[in-house]
Amino acid sequence: MKAAILIWQKQLRKALVHPEEIVGMLIQPILWVILFGVGMRSMMGATAPDSGSDYMTFIVPGIVALTAVSGAIAGGSTWLNERIIGIVKEYLAAPIPRLSILTGNAAGIVTKVLIQSVIIFIVGLLMGAQINANPLGWFGGLVLIAGYGIGFSGFALGVASSTDSSEGYHMMIFLLQLPLLFLSNSLYPLETLPVWMRIGAYINPTTYVVTGLRQTTLELPPAMGSMTNIPVILCYLVSAGFAALGMYAALKAFKRAIS
């Protein structure tokens, strides 16, 4: 446990020394909120009055999910670089549990993801999103984001443990990123999707995390689709299951890499 905390602290100190890392990862989701969100809000406002701000509220959880995925990808890339230059070998030479190495890195990734997610929520609020003022709702939303971030960081660390090529890593992780974002209800209500996409969305953990965020942290009008078609307890269960599955995949890949 102590080793995991030390690695977590190392990751956070690195982010403080190089704040451009966090700023760089925030640029893409902020641009999504400002450019895509505002553009769609204007279009929907022109076709259906008073629905523009509803869409901004609707899209913010999807942008938060995108932020979590981007943060996990960056964390996996850092892990790959540490493997290539030999830092991971130094970890392995130390008398610490192997699981602590992965846990510390995953905790560092998720901490940065949570900070970035709060910033995205603030940007969304400034752009007109209707945020729920209930502190318990915010805490519940952070729990959902943490579970999702742990799960995807686990898969990212697993992929980074399975390849020695930076290009190969980004190509493999790219195949996970797009379906997680677009084959879900991040950008559009489930009710508007064709049947085959809706089936894919229901087996996508992003759908449950985004739906849970809408139920706990937002005040979304019914015009943008029902928020109660998926029970919030199921959203938490899927988030927890995804976190466990991601870390299991990371541990298996890590053991294969050092064997």
C-alpha positions in Angstrom: 0.0 0.0 0.0 2.8 2.4 0.9 4.5 1.7 -2.4 1.3 2.5 -4.3 1.0 5.8 -2.5 4.6 6.7 -3.3 4.0 6.0 -7.0 0.7 8.0 -6.9 2.6 10.9 -5.4 5.3 10.7 -8.0 2.6 10.9 -10.8 1.0 13.9 -9.2 4.4 15.7 -8.6 5.2 15.1 -12.3 1.9 16.7 -13.3 2.7 19.8 -11.1 6.2 20.1 -12.5 4.8 19.8 -16.1 1.3 21.3 -15.9 1.2 21.5 -19.8 0.4 17.7 -19.6 -3.0 18.4 -17.9 -3.6 21.5 -20.0 -2.9 19.6 -23.2 -5.4 16.9 -22.2 -8.0 19.5 -21.4 -7.8 21.3 -24.7 -9.7 18.6 -26.7 -12.7 18.2 -24.3 -13.0 22.0 -23.8 -13.1 22.4 -27.6 -15.8 19.8 -27.7 -17.8 21.8 -25.2 -17.2 25.2 -26.8 -17.3 24.3 -30.5 -19.4 21.1 -30.9 -21.7 21.9 -27.9 -22.3 25.5 -28.8 -22.7 24.7 -32.5 -25.3 22.0 -31.8 -27.0 24.2 -29.3 -27.4 26.9 -31.9 -28.7 24.5 -34.5 -31.2 22.9 -32.1 -32.2 26.4 -30.9 -33.0 27.3 -34.4 -35.1 24.2 -35.1 -36.7 23.9 -31.7 -36.8 27.0 -29.5 -35.6 26.6 -25.9 -33.9 23.3 -26.6 -30.4 24.7 -27.1 -29.4 24.9 -23.4 -31.0 21.5 -23.0 -28.5 20.0 -25.4 -25.5 21.7 -23.6 -26.7 20.1 -20.4 -27.1 16.8 -22.2 -23.7 16.7 -23.8 -21.5 17.6 -20.7 -21.4 14.1 -19.2 -20.3 12.7 -22.6 -17.5 15.2 -22.7 -16.5 14.2 -19.1 -16.4 10.6 -20.3 -14.2 11.7 -23.2 -11.9 13.4 -20.7 -11.6 10.3 -18.7 -10.7 8.2 -21.7 -8.1 10.8 -22.9 -6.6 10.9 -19.4 -6.3 7.1 -19.3 -4.7 7.0 -22.8 -2.1 9.6 -21.7 -1.4 7.6 -18.5 -0.9 4.4 -20.6 1.4 6.3 -22.9 3.5 7.4 -19.8 3.6 3.8 -18.6 4.8 2.7 -22.0 7.6 5.3 -22.0 8.7 4.2 -18.5 8.9 0.6 -19.7 10.9 1.6 -22.8 13.5 3.8 -20.9 13.8 1.3 -18.0 12.0 2.9 -15.1 9.6 0.0 -14.7 12.7 -2.3 -14.3 13.6 -0.2 -11.3 10.2 -0.7 -9.8 10.6 -4.5 -10.3 13.9 -4.5 -8.6 12.4 -3.0 -5.5 10.9 -5.3 -2.8 7.3 -4.2 -3.3 4.2 -6.1 -4.5 3.7 -6.1 -8.3 0.1 -5.0 -7.8 1.2 -1.8 -6.0 3.0 -0.7 -9.2 -0.1 -0.9 -11.2 -2.4 0.5 -8.4 -0.2 3.5 -7.9 -0.1 4.4 -11.6 -3.8 3.8 -12.0 -4.5 6.0 -8.9 -2.4 8.8 -10.4 -4.3 8.6 -13.7 -7.7 8.6 -12.0 -6.8 11.6 -9.7 -5.9 13.7 -12.7 -9.0 12.5 -14.5 -11.2 13.6 -11.6 -9.6 17.1 -11.5 -10.1 17.5 -15.2 -13.7 16.3 -15.0 -14.5 18.9 -12.4 -13.0 21.6 -14.7 -15.1 20.3 -17.6 -18.3 20.5 -15.5 -17.4 24.1 -14.6 -16.8 25.0 -18.3 -20.2 23.4 -19.1 -21.9 25.4 -16.4 -20.4 28.6 -17.8 -21.7 27.6 -21.2 -25.2 27.1 -19.9 -25.5 23.6 -18.7 -28.0 23.1 -15.9 -26.0 21.5 -13.0 -27.6 19.9 -10.0 -26.6 21.7 -6.8 -27.0 18.7 -4.6 -23.5 17.8 -3.1 -24.5 14.2 -2.8 -25.2 14.1 -6.5 -21.8 15.5 -7.2 -20.1 13.0 -4.9 -22.0 10.2 -6.7 -21.0 11.5 -10.0 -17.3 11.5 -9.0 -17.6 7.9 -7.9 -19.0 7.0 -11.3 -16.1 8.8 -13.1 -13.5 7.2 -10.8 -14.8 3.7 -11.6 -14.9 4.5 -15.3 -11.4 6.0 -15.2 -10.0 3.1 -13.3 -11.5 0.7 -15.8 -10.2 2.4 -18.9 -6.8 3.2 -17.3 -6.5 -0.5 -16.6 -7.1 -1.4 -20.2 -4.7 1.4 -21.3 -2.0 0.1 -18.9 -2.7 -3.4 -20.2 -2.2 -2.4 -23.8 0.9 -0.4 -22.9 2.3 -3.6 -21.2 1.7 -5.7 -24.3 3.6 -3.6 -26.8 6.9 -1.8 -27.1 5.8 0.5 -29.9 4.3 3.9 -29.2 2.6 3.8 -32.6 1.2 0.3 -31.9 -0.1 1.4 -28.6 -2.0 4.4 -30.0 -3.4 2.3 -32.9 -4.7 -0.4 -30.5 -6.2 2.1 -28.0 -7.8 4.1 -30.8 -9.9 1.0 -31.6 -11.3 1.2 -28.1 -11.7 4.9 -27.8 -14.1 5.7 -30.7 -16.7 2.9 -30.1 -16.8 3.8 -26.4 -17.6 7.4 -27.2 -19.9 7.2 -30.3 -21.6 3.8 -29.6 -23.2 5.2 -26.5 -25.7 7.9 -25.4 -22.9 10.5 -25.0 -23.9 12.7 -27.9 -27.5 11.6 -28.6 -30.4 10.1 -26.8 -30.7 6.3 -26.9 -34.3 6.7 -28.2 -33.0 8.2 -31.4 -30.6 5.4 -32.3 -31.3 2.6 -34.7 -31.8 -0.8 -33.1 -28.3 -2.2 -33.8 -26.6 0.9 -32.3 -28.9 0.8 -29.3 -27.9 -2.8 -28.6 -24.2 -1.8 -28.8 -24.9 1.1 -26.5 -26.5 -1.1 -23.9 -23.3 -3.3 -23.7 -21.1 -0.2 -23.6 -20.1 0.9 -20.0 -19.9 4.5 -21.2 -23.7 4.5 -21.6 -24.2 3.6 -18.0 -21.6 6.1 -16.7 -23.0 8.9 -18.8 -26.6 8.1 -17.8 -25.6 7.9 -14.1 -23.9 11.3 -14.4 -27.1 12.8 -15.9 -29.1 11.5 -13.1 -26.8 12.6 -10.3 -25.2 15.8 -11.4 -27.5 17.5 -13.9 -31.0 19.0 -14.2 -31.9 17.6 -17.7 -35.4 18.3 -19.1 -37.3 15.3 -20.5 -37.1 16.8 -24.0 -33.5 15.4 -24.4 -34.5 11.8 -23.6 -35.4 9.9 -20.5 -32.8 9.6 -17.8 -34.6 6.9 -15.8 -34.7 4.2 -18.4 -31.5 2.8 -16.8 -31.6 2.6 -12.9 -28.9 4.6 -11.3 -27.9 1.6 -9.1 -27.2 -0.4 -12.3 -24.9 2.5 -13.5 -22.8 2.1 -10.3 -22.6 -1.6 -10.7 -21.5 -1.4 -14.3 -18.9 1.3 -13.3 -17.5 -0.9 -10.5 -17.5 -4.0 -12.8 -15.7 -2.1 -15.5 -13.1 -0.9 -13.0 -12.5 -4.5 -11.8 -12.3 -5.8 -15.4 -9.9 -3.1 -16.5 -7.5 -3.7 -13.6 -7.7 -7.5 -14.0 -6.7 -7.0 -17.7 -3.8 -4.7 -16.7 -2.5 -7.2 -14.1 -2.7 -10.1 -16.5 -0.8 -8.2 -19.2 1.7 -6.9 -16.7 2.5 -10.4 -15.5 2.9 -11.6 -19.0 5.3 -8.7 -19.8 7.6 -9.5 -16.8 7.5 -13.3 -17.1 
